[in-house]
Amino acid sequence: MVQIQDKLYDGNYVGSIFKIFGDLSNDYVFDHNSVIRRINPPKCEKCGHQMVHNGHNSYSRKNLGSLRIGKYKCPNCNLNVEESKSSWINLLSEVKDFYGSFTLQCLDQNVSYEGIAKISEFIIPRGKDFFENLAKEKLSKIELPPINFEDDILIIHYDEQHPKRERTQKYRLTILDGKSKRPILEELVDSKDNETIIAFLSSISFENKCVFIVTDLDRRYPAIFDEIFGDDHIHQKCLFHQNKLVLSVFPKNCTLYQEYIKYKFLNIFYDRNEELLFLENLIKEQESREELGLPGHREWKKEKFQEFREFLHNKEKSRRRQKETLPMNSYDQTLDNLEELTKFIDNDIDNDERVSDKLANKLRKRLGQITKDIKPLTAFHSVPGAPATNNAVENYYSTSLKTNHKKKQRTDEGIVQQLKISALKRANMLEKPPITFIELINKFRAISFK
């Protein structure tokens, strides 16, 4: 262990000095002039004669501190030698690691390089280019660990996002591992035509295993997947996107009966029986009021819809407290509910004045689409643990390029950089600073003491 000569040191600095020179042996001393050198000079590499101390060289870093490194001179051949600078280099490397981790954390929180530079003025001033070059260097050295495909059926999610580079539309293609929720592959492209998607998906080898792939409802996907995977794939269409299509059919201000029809559609895949029963009771109450000719229908309807919303909200809070999700129907129950809904639409809608012809046509069209897509909409029942929605990749998107104005301001390089930062975060590789700022400053204060 390096020796420390007695001087007017604050006791807190001693530990920092030992950390800096901890790899040096007892042959070294950090003297009262803040010079690191050997107690006994080495022998000359040229002539073998014993060298003598010959002052020092000073190395400094602006706004941080400096270190004095001893020099030796051979009295026989006049050869000048400087002590190793490894301690100084290691200390500067710590500064680089600190700022590198700090920069990536800021970028993950959507702080611009200019913003990082302004924040650094409160710590140690550094320019925007310093942080930009540091981030590029650090990201180029980090390699994401590979994802091992161990299961016989590989569950993956595929989706596309549409960021903009200034006014130029770009497309982000993503394949997400269904098990680890980590991105397997991401790419920023100029087009999302069939050829681009096929080339993107074909660039990954899935080791000849069956692929369970979850997507949104894009009509192009079945033909694309058939071309890439053949019969060795199972395609699941996202039920969340499907239910969004159902909701888009109905007007914003529904009647009670229209709300009832809406929940009969939502009840195909998810258990909505309690909601349907609640609405049935409200409809019966409404019919009784109409028969009695009671006034205030509009106020009554507003009040009952408020009760229904509170009922839904309380059910959601209960599920969250118990960490449960919305219960799903079994495969057989799904088919039964679809058949029941088909009969309801065919027999009751046409003769019901509460449903306009325009809405009735939309309902038949949506029901026809669900009936046609029932196989990919229920594919998750055939694979244990398979997801029914593409929410995993949607959540991943929302935590990477999440705000619209940010997506429009980035360059191509900036978008790709943000994608890698998001992938590192998913892999728990977005590290915190290895040392605190106070500890770092104490090291420089310790060696710069005069």
C-alpha positions in Angstrom: 0.0 0.0 0.0 1.3 3.5 -0.9 2.5 5.6 2.0 1.2 9.0 2.8 3.5 11.6 4.3 2.3 13.7 7.2 0.7 17.0 6.1 -2.3 19.2 6.8 -4.8 16.7 5.5 -8.5 16.6 6.3 -9.0 13.1 7.6 -11.8 12.6 5.0 -9.3 12.7 2.2 -7.1 9.8 3.4 -9.6 7.2 2.3 -9.9 8.9 -1.2 -6.1 8.8 -1.6 -5.9 5.1 -0.8 -8.6 4.5 -3.4 -6.7 6.4 -6.0 -3.3 4.7 -5.4 -4.6 1.4 -4.0 -3.0 -0.6 -6.7 0.5 0.7 -5.9 2.9 -1.1 -3.5 4.8 0.0 -0.4 7.5 1.3 -2.7 5.5 4.4 -3.4 4.9 7.5 -1.4 2.5 10.4 -1.7 4.7 13.2 -0.2 4.0 16.5 1.5 4.3 18.3 -1.9 1.4 16.2 -3.3 3.8 14.2 -5.6 3.4 10.5 -6.2 6.8 8.8 -6.6 8.8 5.9 -5.5 10.7 6.1 -2.2 13.8 4.7 -3.8 14.3 5.7 -7.4 14.5 2.8 -9.9 17.6 1.7 -11.7 18.3 3.1 -15.1 16.9 0.9 -17.9 19.7 2.1 -20.2 22.8 1.7 -18.1 21.6 0.0 -14.9 22.9 2.8 -12.7 20.8 4.0 -9.7 18.6 7.0 -10.6 17.8 10.0 -8.4 14.7 12.1 -7.8 14.4 14.9 -10.4 11.3 16.9 -9.6 7.9 16.2 -11.1 5.5 16.8 -13.9 2.0 18.3 -13.2 -1.1 17.0 -14.9 -4.4 18.9 -14.5 -8.0 18.8 -15.6 -9.9 22.1 -15.7 -12.4 22.6 -12.9 -11.4 19.3 -11.3 -7.9 19.2 -10.0 -4.3 18.1 -10.7 -1.8 15.4 -9.9 2.0 15.7 -9.6 3.9 12.7 -10.9 7.6 12.2 -9.9 10.5 12.2 -12.3 13.8 10.4 -12.1 17.2 11.1 -13.7 20.2 8.9 -14.2 23.4 10.7 -13.1 25.5 8.4 -15.3 23.8 8.7 -18.7 21.4 11.6 -18.0 18.3 9.6 -19.0 15.1 11.2 -17.7 12.1 9.0 -16.8 8.7 9.8 -15.5 6.6 7.7 -13.1 3.7 5.8 -14.5 0.6 8.0 -15.1 -1.8 5.0 -14.6 -3.4 6.5 -11.4 -4.1 9.8 -13.2 -5.5 7.9 -16.3 -7.7 5.8 -14.0 -9.0 8.8 -12.2 -9.9 10.5 -15.5 -11.6 7.3 -16.6 -13.8 7.5 -13.5 -14.8 11.0 -14.5 -15.7 9.7 -18.0 -17.7 6.8 -16.6 -19.6 9.2 -14.2 -20.5 11.6 -17.0 -21.3 8.7 -19.4 -23.8 7.2 -17.0 -25.2 10.6 -16.2 -25.7 11.4 -19.9 -27.5 8.2 -20.7 -29.8 8.6 -17.7 -30.7 12.1 -18.9 -31.3 11.0 -22.5 -33.6 8.3 -21.1 -35.6 11.0 -19.5 -35.8 12.9 -22.8 -33.3 15.6 -21.8 -31.6 17.1 -24.8 -27.8 17.5 -25.1 -28.2 21.2 -24.7 -30.3 20.6 -21.6 -27.6 18.3 -20.2 -25.0 20.9 -20.8 -27.0 23.6 -19.0 -27.5 21.2 -16.0 -23.7 20.5 -15.9 -23.1 24.3 -15.4 -24.3 23.7 -11.8 -21.7 20.8 -11.4 -18.7 21.1 -13.7 -19.3 23.0 -16.9 -19.1 21.0 -20.1 -20.3 21.8 -23.6 -23.1 20.0 -25.6 -20.6 18.3 -27.9 -18.8 16.8 -24.9 -21.9 14.9 -23.8 -22.9 14.0 -27.4 -19.5 12.4 -28.1 -19.5 10.7 -24.8 -22.9 9.1 -25.3 -21.9 7.9 -28.8 -18.7 6.4 -27.5 -20.4 4.7 -24.5 -23.3 3.3 -26.5 -20.9 1.9 -29.2 -19.0 -0.1 -26.5 -22.2 -1.6 -25.0 -23.4 -4.9 -26.4 -26.8 -6.2 -25.5 -26.8 -9.8 -24.3 -28.4 -12.2 -26.7 -31.9 -13.6 -26.0 -32.0 -17.4 -25.7 -34.9 -19.1 -27.4 -35.4 -22.1 -25.1 -39.2 -22.8 -25.5 -40.5 -25.0 -28.3 -43.0 -22.2 -29.3 -41.4 -18.7 -29.4 -43.8 -15.9 -28.4 -42.9 -12.6 -30.0 -44.7 -9.2 -30.6 -44.4 -7.2 -33.8 -45.5 -3.6 -34.2 -44.6 -0.4 -36.0 -44.2 3.2 -34.7 -44.2 6.3 -36.8 -41.6 8.9 -35.5 -40.6 11.9 -37.6 -37.2 13.3 -38.4 -38.2 17.0 -38.6 -40.8 16.8 -41.4 -39.7 13.5 -42.8 -41.8 10.4 -41.9 -39.8 7.5 -40.6 -40.9 4.0 -39.5 -39.7 2.1 -36.5 -40.1 -1.7 -36.8 -39.8 -3.7 -33.6 -39.8 -7.4 -32.6 -40.2 -7.9 -28.9 -39.6 -11.1 -27.0 -42.8 -12.1 -25.3 -41.0 -13.7 -22.3 -38.4 -11.2 -21.3 -40.2 -8.2 -22.9 -36.9 -7.1 -24.4 -36.5 -6.0 -28.1 -35.1 -8.8 -30.2 -34.5 -6.4 -33.2 -35.4 -2.8 -34.0 -34.8 -0.9 -37.2 -35.5 2.6 -38.4 -36.6 2.6 -42.1 -38.0 5.0 -44.7 -41.0 2.7 -45.7 -43.1 0.0 -44.2 -44.2 -1.7 -47.4 -44.4 -5.5 -47.6 -40.9 -5.9 -49.0 -39.3 -3.9 -46.1 -41.3 -5.9 -43.4 -40.4 -9.2 -45.0 -36.7 -8.3 -45.2 -36.8 -7.1 -41.5 -38.5 -10.3 -40.2 -36.3 -12.5 -42.4 -33.1 -11.1 -40.9 -33.7 -13.1 -37.7 -33.2 -16.8 -37.3 -35.7 -18.4 -35.0 -33.9 -21.8 -35.1 -36.7 -23.5 -37.0 -39.1 -23.2 -34.1 -42.8 -22.5 -34.2 -43.4 -18.8 -33.8 -46.4 -17.3 -32.0 -46.6 -13.7 -33.2 -48.9 -11.1 -31.8 -49.8 -8.0 -34.0 -52.4 -5.4 -34.5 -55.2 -5.9 -37.1 -53.3 -4.8 -40.2 -54.7 -6.9 -43.1 -51.3 -7.4 -44.7 -49.8 -9.4 -42.0 -51.3 -12.9 -42.6 -49.9 -13.0 -46.2 -46.5 -11.7 -45.0 -46.2 -14.2 -42.2 -47.3 -17.1 -44.5 -44.4 -16.1 -46.9 -41.8 -15.9 -44.1 -42.8 -18.6 -41.6 -45.0 -20.9 -43.7 -47.0 -23.3 -41.5 -44.6 -22.9 -38.6 -46.3 -19.9 -37.0 -49.4 -19.0 -35.1 -50.8 -15.5 -35.6 -52.7 -13.7 -32.8 -54.5 -10.5 -33.5 -54.6 -8.0 -30.6 -57.9 -8.0 -28.7 -57.2 -4.5 -27.4 -57.1 -3.2 -31.0 -60.2 -5.2 -31.8 -62.1 -3.7 -28.9 -61.0 -0.2 -30.0 -62.6 -0.9 -33.4 -65.8 -2.0 -31.6 -65.9 1.2 -29.5 -65.4 3.4 -32.7 -68.7 2.1 -34.1 -70.8 3.7 -31.4 -71.5 7.4 -31.0 -69.9 9.4 -28.2 -73.2 10.0 -26.3 -74.8 6.5 -26.4 -78.3 5.7 -25.3 -78.7 3.0 -22.6 -79.7 0.5 -25.3 -76.7 1.3 -27.5 -74.4 1.0 -24.4 -76.0 -2.4 -23.8 -75.2 -3.5 -27.4 -71.6 -2.2 -27.0 -71.1 -4.4 -24.0 -72.5 -7.4 -25.8 -69.8 -7.0 -28.4 -67.1 -6.5 -25.6 -68.5 -9.6 -23.9 -67.3 -11.8 -26.8 -63.8 -12.2 -25.5 -63.9 -10.7 -22.0 -66.4 -11.5 -19.2 -68.7 -8.5 -19.1 -71.8 -10.3 -17.7 -72.0 -8.0 -14.6 -72.0 -4.9 -16.8 -74.6 -6.4 -19.1 -76.8 -7.2 -16.1 -76.4 -3.7 -14.7 -77.5 -2.2 -18.1 -80.4 -4.6 -18.4 -81.8 -3.4 -15.1 -81.4 0.2 -16.2 -83.2 -0.5 -19.5 -86.1 -2.1 -17.7 -86.3 0.9 -15.3 -86.3 3.2 -18.3 -89.1 1.3 -20.0 -91.2 1.5 -16.8 -90.7 5.2 -16.6 -91.8 5.7 -20.2 -94.9 3.6 -19.6 -95.8 5.8 -16.5 -94.9 8.9 -18.4 -92.5 10.2 -15.8 -90.8 13.5 -16.6 -87.1 14.4 -16.4 -85.8 11.7 -18.8 -82.6 13.5 -19.7 -81.7 14.2 -16.0 -82.5 10.6 -15.1 -80.4 9.2 -18.0 -77.4 11.4 -16.9 -77.7 10.2 -13.4 -77.9 6.5 -14.4 -74.9 6.8 -16.7 -73.0 8.3 -13.8 -74.0 5.3 -11.6 -72.8 3.0 -14.4 -69.4 4.8 -14.7 -68.9 4.6 -10.9 -69.8 0.9 -11.1 -67.1 0.3 -13.7 -64.6 2.4 -11.8 -65.1 0.5 -8.6 -64.7 -2.8 -10.4 -61.4 -1.6 -11.9 -60.1 -0.4 -8.5 -61.0 -3.8 -7.0 -59.0 -5.6 -9.8 -56.0 -3.3 -9.2 -56.0 -3.9 -5.5 -56.1 -7.6 -6.0 -53.6 -7.3 -8.9 -56.0 -9.0 -11.3 -56.8 -8.3 -15.0 -60.1 -8.3 -16.7 -61.3 -11.9 -16.8 -61.3 -13.6 -20.2 -63.9 -16.0 -21.5 -62.8 -19.5 -22.4 -62.7 -20.5 -26.1 -66.0 -22.3 -26.0 -67.7 -19.4 -24.1 -66.3 -17.0 -26.7 -67.9 -19.0 -29.6 -71.2 -19.2 -27.6 -71.2 -15.4 -27.0 -70.4 -14.8 -30.7 -73.3 -17.0 -31.8 -75.7 -15.4 -29.3 -74.6 -11.9 -30.5 -75.1 -13.0 -34.2 -78.7 -14.1 -33.4 -79.3 -10.9 -31.5 -78.2 -8.7 -34.4 -80.1 -10.7 -37.0 -83.4 -10.9 -35.0 -83.6 -7.8 -32.9 -81.7 -4.9 -34.5 -83.8 -4.6 -37.7 -87.1 -4.1 -36.0 -85.8 -1.9 -33.2 -86.4 1.8 -33.5 -83.7 2.5 -30.9 -81.1 1.5 -33.5 -80.7 3.6 -36.7 -80.1 2.0 -40.0 -76.7 3.5 -40.2 -75.6 2.1 -36.8 -77.2 -1.3 -37.7 -75.1 -1.5 -40.9 -71.9 -0.7 -38.9 -72.8 -3.3 -36.3 -73.2 -6.0 -39.0 -70.0 -5.0 -40.7 -68.0 -5.2 -37.4 -69.7 -8.5 -36.5 -68.8 -9.9 -39.9 -65.1 -8.9 -39.4 -65.0 -10.5 -35.9 -66.5 -13.7 -37.3 -64.1 -13.8 -40.1 -61.1 -13.2 -37.8 -62.2 -15.4 -35.0 -59.4 -17.9 -35.5 -56.5 -15.4 -35.1 -58.4 -13.5 -32.4 -58.6 -16.7 -30.3 -55.2 -18.2 -31.1 -53.9 -17.5 -27.6 -56.1 -20.3 -26.3 -54.0 -22.9 -28.1 -50.7 -21.9 -26.4 -50.4 -21.9 -22.6 -49.4 -18.5 -21.3 -49.7 -16.8 -24.7 -50.8 -13.1 -24.7 -54.1 -12.0 -26.2 -53.0 -8.4 -26.8 -50.0 -6.5 -28.2 -49.9 -4.4 -25.0 -46.3 -5.4 -24.3 -44.8 -3.7 -27.3 -47.3 -0.7 -26.9 -46.0 -0.2 -23.4 -42.4 -0.5 -24.7 -43.1 2.2 -27.2 -44.7 4.5 -24.6 -41.5 4.4 -22.5 -39.1 5.1 -25.3 -40.2 7.5 -28.0 -43.3 8.6 -26.0 -44.1 12.2 -26.7 -45.2 13.4 -30.2 -43.1 16.6 -30.2 -40.0 14.7 -29.2 -40.5 12.2 -32.0 -40.7 15.1 -34.5 -37.5 16.7 -33.4 -35.0 13.9 -33.5 -32.5 13.1 -36.2 -32.1 9.6 -37.6 -29.1 9.1 -35.4 -30.9 10.5 -32.4 -33.9 8.1 -32.9 -31.6 5.1 -33.2 -29.7 6.2 -30.2 -32.9 6.4 -28.2 -33.9 3.0 -29.3 -30.7 1.5 -27.9 -31.1 3.3 -24.6 -34.6 1.9 -24.3 -33.3 -1.6 -25.0 -30.6 -1.2 -22.4 -33.2 -0.1 -19.9 -35.3 -3.2 -20.6 -32.2 -5.4 -20.1 -31.3 -3.6 -16.8 -28.1 -2.3 -18.3 -28.8 1.4 -18.0 -26.4 1.7 -15.1 -26.3 4.3 -12.4 -23.2 6.4 -11.9 -20.4 4.1 -10.5 -19.4 6.9 -8.0 -21.2 9.9 -6.6 -20.1 13.4 -7.5 -19.0 14.2 -4.0 -16.7 11.1 -3.9 -15.3 12.0 -7.2 -14.5 15.6 -6.2 -13.0 14.4 -2.9 -10.5 12.4 -4.9 -9.3 15.4 -6.9 -9.2 17.6 -3.8 -7.1 15.0 -2.0 -4.4 14.8 -4.7 -4.5 18.5 -5.4 -3.9 19.6 -1.8 -1.0 22.0 -1.5 
